[in-house]
Amino acid sequence: MGIKIFDVCGTLFMSNTTFDYILYYHKKKKNYYLLLKCHLYMSLIGKFLNKIGIFSIRKFMISTLQGCRKDELYRLADGFYLDILSKKVNHDVFAILLGLPKKSTILISASIDPVIYSISKHLSITGYSSVLEYDIKNKATSKLSKDLKGVKSKVMLDQEIDLIVTDNFSDIDVVCAAKKAILISSFKNRKRWNVLMEAYQVNLNKVEYL
């Protein structure tokens, strides 16, 4: 039996879980200056600079966690799941996930470890994520020690993939390898998916849009 892979952000939850969690964390900790910085990073100007590659919203958002204790990041991630993510569930995708054997179902996300650990714990399934870098005092630095953004396929190694459920164009290599793919896509983005799958010679008979 092969594995069933689920993306998280924009697939399982209608949320950029890294950004939403960092905002939640700073609000709960009353880090109002850092909260303001995050909102500025996510402003229209920030999004424009991010789009043209001059600036990385993700990198700067993560840098605001510098000095935060690992245990606090994990503790508040549980609150984030209950307070925020539970209200942003993609019910169609959840229905698919809950109908599959937990043992062979995994989450793979470029989101940060406190968030994916909490989601995995609540769903009782295995999760893989990017990982914040922590110093010897178990405090976050301004960086990641492992980043899965754009390289999720490296997690699976040579495992057989029965199913991939994702909204990310960057997961095209996993779509190619999977026996079946369910793509979470707006009608507008389907044309781009079709062009991408043609370029990668994906068998369209194994693809379903949701």
Secondary structure, DSSP 8 states (H G I E B T S, - for coil): --EEEE--BTTTBSS-HHHHHHHHHHHHTT-HHHHHHHHHHTSHHHHHHHHTTS--HHHHHHHTTTT-BHHHHHHHHHHHHHHTGGGSB-HHHHHHHHTS-GGGEEEE-SS-HHHHHHHHHHHTSEEE--EEEE-TTSBEEEEEEE--TT-THHHHTT--EEEEEE--GGGHHHHHHSSEEEE---HHHHHHHHHHHHHTT--GGGEEE-
